[in-house]
Amino acid sequence: MKKTLVLVVDRDDDFGVKGKIETPVVGVEGCSVAATALGMADPEDSDINALYAAINIYKEIQTESDTDVEIALIGGNEKVGYRSDAAIVDELEEVLKRTSPDRVILVGDGAEDEYVYPIVSSRIPIDSVKKVYVKQAPGLEGTVYIVSKILEDPAKRKRFLTPLGWILVLIPLLYVIPPMVAFVNDGSPISNMTTASVVLITGILILLYGYNTSEWVSVWKTKWTARIKGGSITVSFTLISLLFLMVGLIVGYLSMGDVYVASFFRGLLWFISNSLWMMIFALLTYLVGDMADMYISEKKIKFSFVIGSINIVALGLVTTGSIDILLTYVDMGLRNTVMFTMELVAGVGLAVVSAFLRRHMKGVLEAAEKNMDTDADAV
């Protein structure tokens, strides 16, 4: 007798985040408890209806045929993407091992089916897909309600609004940049780009709202307030890095008066050439402060800080070499092939060293974790 698994996949882990349910859940009783928990936490979540529909399908199959049937709920991660998909794979394999089904009936609300279906079908045949749509009030009032609920959900807001925001930002840039360059070069009027500027500002506001910038700013404010009150060394290093950044911008600006700049592009190259390394020092100073703060508070150093610092220096060397070559091409730099070559080779060499260290340390950390697991099993 073939065994059928009725499966519900919660890709953004609403059952775990809102309902505090630990997935995977196997069995109709556990799924009923999960549906009730999420229903009490957020009655308007469509995942509830998907799970109740799965329970209904489970009972129909159980009563109408002699097929062996089981039901399960698996979850992903609230940060939808590769993290959630990896979590789904792990929980799916656990459920398949526990239930040993021959086929699956996949039940969902239709929002993430295009992502979930390939993951499940690559591991077990899917006989049927059931999409559950929630009935809403007809007309304009119902539409406004649905849209407002989408905008309240950060994940859906990012999914639907940010593509629109990027379109409203990138397209107007094609109409804004040329007049701005002409204005910088010869003082041409910029009144003809008013409409494009309004659309551009609208796109930026939509992106800020779609990416939930206000919450990020609030978290950042809380984090730095705690650091300042706690006397964190990061604050001092951050102030020093800001000083380096200001000096770099000032040096780059003052250097513009040392040469005749015939175009905006040449002026930009000259500005970056003179301010780049002060900005790199600013970023390195911030990383050093963050690393020192972690060492003082936790007595450990994240190896990613070291790798990141090496990568920044490597990128700086490659960028410097590239800009020097471009400046030479526009007759604003020294024709020193040896220096350009050394900058590029040094940058690439550091990048290779960084990649080697990352790979080597990854193996060392994995070996250390295996040793810890072995020691724990031995105890």
N, C-alpha and C positions, 0 to 999 in steps of 0.2 A: 504494500500500500504506500503510495507516494504521500509525502508530507508537504503541506503548504504553510508558508510563513506569511502572515499579514504584517507588513512592516511600515512603520511611520518614521520618517527621518526629519528631525528638527535641526536644520543646518545652523541656525543662529543660537541654538541652545536656550530658547525661552523657558523650557521646562526646568532647566538647571538654574538659570539666572533669576527668573521671577518666581517659579514654583518651588525652588530649592529641592528638586528631585534629582537624585543621582542616577544617571543613565550608564549602561543600558538597562531597560526594564523589560523583563520577559514574563508573560502571563497576563491573563485578562484582569485579574485582581489588582496587580501592580499598575497596569495601564489605567484602570479606573481611578485608582488613588492619584496617579499623576495628572489625569484630566481634571479631577476635582481641585487639586492643589493649584494648578495654573488658572483654573476658572475663578478661584477665590482671589488670586493675586491680580489677574488681568482678565476680566470677563469678556473683553472685546478682542482677544487674541485669536486669530484664525486657526492656530495650531490646535486649539481645543477641539474645534469642529472636526479637524482631520483625524484626531485620535478617537473621538466618539464614532466617527464614520468607520474607522478601522475595527473598533469593537463590534459595531453592528454587522460588518462583513464577516468577522470571526464567528459571531453567533449564527448567522445565516448558513455559513458553510458547515458549522457544527451540527445544525438541526436538519438541513436539507440533504445531506449526503453522509456517506461513511468515510469521508476523507479525513485523514489525520491533519489537524490544523493547530497552529500556534500563532500567538501575536506578540510583537515586540516593538519597543520604542527605543530609538538611538538618537543621540544628540551630537552636535558639533561644537562650535565655539562662538562666543558672542562677537569675536573679531572675524567676520566672515571672510573666507579666502583659503589660503593653503593650510592655515591652522585648523579651521573648522573641517576641511576635507580630510586632513590627516586624522583628526579625532573620529570622524565618521568611519573611516577605514578600520581603525583599531576596534571600535565598538561593534561594527558589522562583523568582523572576523570572530569576535568573542561570541556574538549571538549565533552565528552559523555553527560554531564549535559546540555550543550548548544545546542547540535545537536540531541540528543536522537535517535541514529541510531539503527538498528536491526542487522546489520552485518558490517564487515570491510573488505576492500581490502588493504592489507599492501604492501607498495612500499618502496624499499630500494636498496642500492648499493651492498648488499650481505655481507658487511664487519662485521656487528654487528647483523645479523638476529638471530643467536643462542641465543643472550641475550634479544633482543627486543621481539621476538615472544612469549615466555612464559608470559611476563608481559602483553601484549595486550590480548592474548587468555584467560587469567584468568579472564578478565573482560567483554569481548564481543566476540562472535563467529567470527572467521576469515574465510571468504569464499575463499580468494585467496591471494597468495603472489607473487608479481612481483619483480624480481631482475633485476636491470639495470646495464649492463656492458658497459663501455665506449670503443669504438673502438680505437685501437692503431695501430701505424705503425708496420707491421710485421717484423720478423727477429731480429737479434742481437741488432740493433740500438734501436728498440722499447723496447726490454727487459731491456737494460741498462737504458733507459729513465725512465721506470717504477720503477726500483730498486732505481735510484737516487732520484726520487720523494718520495719514501717511506722513504729513509734515511733522507730526509729533514724535514719530519713531526715527531716531538718529540713523539707524541702518538703512531704512527705506528712503529717508531724506537724502542721504549720501548717494544712494543708488540712482534715484530719479532726478535730483536737482543738479548734481555736479556736472553731468554731461551737458546739460543746458547752459550752466554757468561757463564752462570752458568754451562752448560755441560762441557765447556772447562776449567772451574776452578775446579769443584768437582772431575772429573775423574783423572786429573793429580795429585791431592792431594794424591790419593791412592798410587802413585808411588814416590811422593816427601817426604812425612812425614816419612816413615820407614828409608830411608837413612839418613835423617836429624837427627832422633833420634839416629841412630847408630853412626853418626859422633859426636854428643854431648857426647855420653856415652864412646866410645872407640877410637874416631878419625878415623873411617872407611872412605875410600875414597867416594866422592860424585860425581865422574865424570860420573857414570852410570845414572844419573837423568837429564842429559842435555836436552834431547828431551822433557821430561815431564815438565821441567822448562820453556822451550820456549812456549809450549802449554799453560801452566798456565799463563804466562805473557800476551800472546795473548788474553786469556779469560778475564783477568782483564781489558785490554784495551777496549775490546768490551763492557764489563759491564759499564765502565766509560762513553763510548760514548752513549750506550743505555739509561742510566739513565740521560743523559744530564748534566753530572757533571760540565762541563765548565760554563754553565749558573748558576748553583747553586753556584759555586765559585765566579762568578761575582757579584751575588746578595749579597753573604756573605761579599765580599770585600767592596761593596758600603755601606752596612749596618754598618760595623765596622768603615769605614772611617768617616761616619757621626757621629757615637758615639764618636770617638776620638776627632773630631773637636768640637763637642758640649759639651765636658767635662762630658760625661755620667759616672755615678758611676759604671755602669756595667764593664767598662774597668778596674777599680781598683780591683773589686772583681774577674774578670777573671784572672788578673795577680796573685792574691793571690791563686786562685784555681790551676793555673798552677804550682805555687811554691809547693803547697801540693802534686800535682801529681808527680813532680820531686823528692821530698823528699820520697814519697812512693816507687817509682821505685828504688831509691838509697838504701833505707833501705832494700827492698826486695833483691837487688843484694848483699849487704854486708852480709845479713843474710845467704847467701849460703855458706860463708866461715866458719860459726860457726859449721856446721854439715857435716858429711860425707854423700854425696848423691850417692846412689847406682844406680839410674836410672833417666831417664829424667822425668818420671811421678812423682816420689817422690820429685825431685827438683822443679817441677812446683807447686806442692801442698805447699811446704815450702815457695816458693816465694810469692804465693798468700796469704798465711796465714799471712805473715809479712807486706805485702804492701796494703792489701785490704782496711783497714779503712782509711788510708791516701787518697786513691783514692776516697772513699765515701765522706770524708770531702771536697775533691776538688770539687766533683759534687754538694754537698750541698751548698758550698760557691758560686758557679756560680749561682745556683737557687736563693739564697738569694739576690745576686746582681741584678739579673734580676727582682725579685719581688720589691726590693727597687727602682729601676729605674722606674718601672711602677707606683709605688705609688707617686714618686716625680713628674712625668710628667702628670699622669692622675688622681691622687688622688683616686686610687682604687687598690684593691688587688685581683688578680685572685685566686679563691679558688683551682683551679687545681694545683697551685704551692705548696700549703700546702699538698694536697693529694699526689702529686708526691714526696715530701720530706719524708712523712711518709712511702710511699711504698719503697723508696730507703733504708731507715733505716731497714725496715722489711726484705727486700731482703738481706741486709748486715748481719743481725743477722742469718737468715736461712743459708746463705752461710758459715758464720763462723762456725756455729754448724756442718754443713755437712763436712767441711774441717777438723775440729778437730777430728771428728769421723774417717775420712779416715786416718789422720795422726796417730791416735792411732792404727788403723788396720795394718799399715805398720811399727809399732814400732818407730814412730818419735814424738809422742805426749804424753800428760798426760792422764792417764786413769781416767778421772773425769766425771762419768756419770751424776752427778747432774748439772755440768756446761754445758755439752752438751744439756741436757734437757731444762735448763733455756734459753739457746740461741735460741733453736728451738721454744719453747713455746712463748717466747717474740716476735720472728719474726712473727709467725703465728698470735699471738694476735694483733700486730700492723696492719697486713694485714686486719684482720677482722674489726678493728676500722676504717681503711681507707675506706673499702667498705661500712660500716655503715654511715660514714660521707658523702661519695659521694652520697649515696641514699637519705639521709636526706636533704642535701643541694640542690639536684636536685628538691625535692618536694617543698622546700622553694622558690627556684628561679621561678619555674613554678607558684606557688601561687602569687608571687610578680608580674609576668608578667600578670596574669589574673586580678589582682587588677588594674594594670595600664591600661589595655584594658577597664575595667569597668568604670574607672574614665574618660577615653577619650570619651567613648560612652555617658556618662552622660553629659559631656561638650557639 
